[in-house]
Amino acid sequence: RENSSENILSSAKRLLLHEGRLMLAESTRLLDVYLFLFEDFLLITKIKRNKKKYGGSDTSLTPVCPSLTPELQSFIREGGFCTVLDQPIPLDRLILKNVEPV
């Protein structure tokens, strides 16, 4: 749902508990995703790689937020970005199950 009056990631009261990369099984294919676990919801983003080459520009000079993990900082410097895959999942509606590796 689109809500232009509030940015869900900008709340000063929201605490990021964990973030990391994961492979998500979606029917017949695997998606490369990056998860952000906040204290009140789980945000799943799809990892995208920029296919354009910027001639002669030094991507190491791209400003990156220092609070991001080194893995995500490196990915962004290489021209990658994350797009939100679906609505954030409230933790009170999330059910976790252990599954055997496929």
C-alpha positions in Angstrom: 0.0 0.0 0.0 1.3 3.4 -0.9 1.5 6.0 1.8 3.2 9.2 0.8 2.7 10.9 4.2 5.2 8.7 6.0 8.4 7.0 5.1 8.5 3.6 7.0 12.3 3.6 7.2 12.7 7.1 8.5 11.2 6.6 12.0 13.8 7.6 14.7 12.1 5.2 17.1 12.3 2.1 14.7 15.2 -0.2 15.6 17.0 -2.3 12.9 17.7 -5.7 14.5 19.4 -7.5 11.7 19.9 -7.3 7.9 21.3 -9.7 5.4 21.2 -11.5 2.1 19.1 -14.5 1.4 17.9 -16.7 -1.5 14.1 -16.8 -1.6 12.4 -19.7 -3.2 9.5 -18.4 -5.4 7.6 -21.2 -7.1 10.1 -22.4 -9.8 12.9 -19.9 -9.4 15.2 -18.5 -6.7 15.4 -14.7 -6.0 18.4 -12.9 -4.6 16.9 -10.8 -1.8 18.1 -8.6 1.0 16.1 -8.6 4.3 15.8 -5.9 6.9 14.4 -7.1 10.2 13.1 -4.2 12.3 11.6 -4.6 15.8 8.1 -4.4 14.4 8.3 -5.7 10.8 10.3 -7.6 8.2 11.1 -5.8 4.9 12.1 -8.0 1.9 13.8 -6.2 -0.9 14.9 -7.6 -4.3 18.6 -7.1 -5.2 19.1 -5.4 -8.5 22.3 -4.9 -10.3 22.8 -1.8 -12.5 23.8 -3.1 -16.0 25.0 0.3 -17.2 28.6 1.0 -17.1 29.5 4.5 -16.2 32.5 5.4 -18.4 35.5 6.5 -16.4 33.6 7.3 -13.1 35.1 6.0 -9.9 32.3 4.1 -8.1 34.4 4.0 -4.9 33.6 7.7 -4.5 29.8 7.0 -4.4 28.5 8.2 -1.0 27.1 5.4 1.1 25.4 5.5 4.5 28.0 4.3 7.1 25.4 2.4 9.1 24.9 -0.1 6.3 26.8 -3.5 6.5 30.1 -3.6 4.5 28.4 -6.1 2.1 25.6 -3.7 1.3 27.9 -0.7 1.0 30.1 -2.6 -1.5 27.0 -3.7 -3.5 25.8 -0.1 -3.7 29.2 1.2 -4.8 29.1 -1.3 -7.6 25.9 0.3 -8.9 23.4 -2.2 -7.2 20.3 -1.2 -5.4 17.4 -2.8 -3.6 13.7 -2.4 -4.4 10.9 -3.4 -2.0 9.5 -6.7 -3.1 6.2 -6.5 -1.2 4.6 -4.8 1.8 6.5 -5.0 5.1 5.4 -8.0 7.1 4.3 -7.1 10.7 6.1 -9.4 13.2 2.9 -10.2 15.0 1.6 -11.8 11.8 4.8 -13.6 10.9 5.1 -17.4 11.5 8.5 -19.0 11.3 9.0 -22.7 10.5 12.2 -24.8 10.2 12.3 -26.5 6.8 14.7 -29.1 5.4 17.1 -27.9 2.7 15.8 -28.7 -0.8 
